[in-house]
């Protein structure tokens, strides 16, 4: 008995359970779509996945621009960052003199 004599499912399934092996092979072969999904059907399915409205935007108390709740406003953040850099520069210049 060479390797070519064995069934593709192995000796345990192929020898004793021939009918079960045929059913399993059939189910495996049928587990593919019969036709290609058309472009319109794909687009109809994806149409509900569009952008949703944001409900967590509030106006910033400092500048009035919209920002996320519990986050710092980007405009105010850049202003604070610029002021801190200026303060560091003036502190360094005063230490050097």
Secondary structure, DSSP 8 states (H G I E B T S, - for coil): --GGGS-TT-HHHHHH-HHHHHHHHHHHHT-S-SS---HHHHHHHHGGGS----S-EEE-TTT--EEETTS--HHHHHHHHHHHHHHHHHHHHHHH-
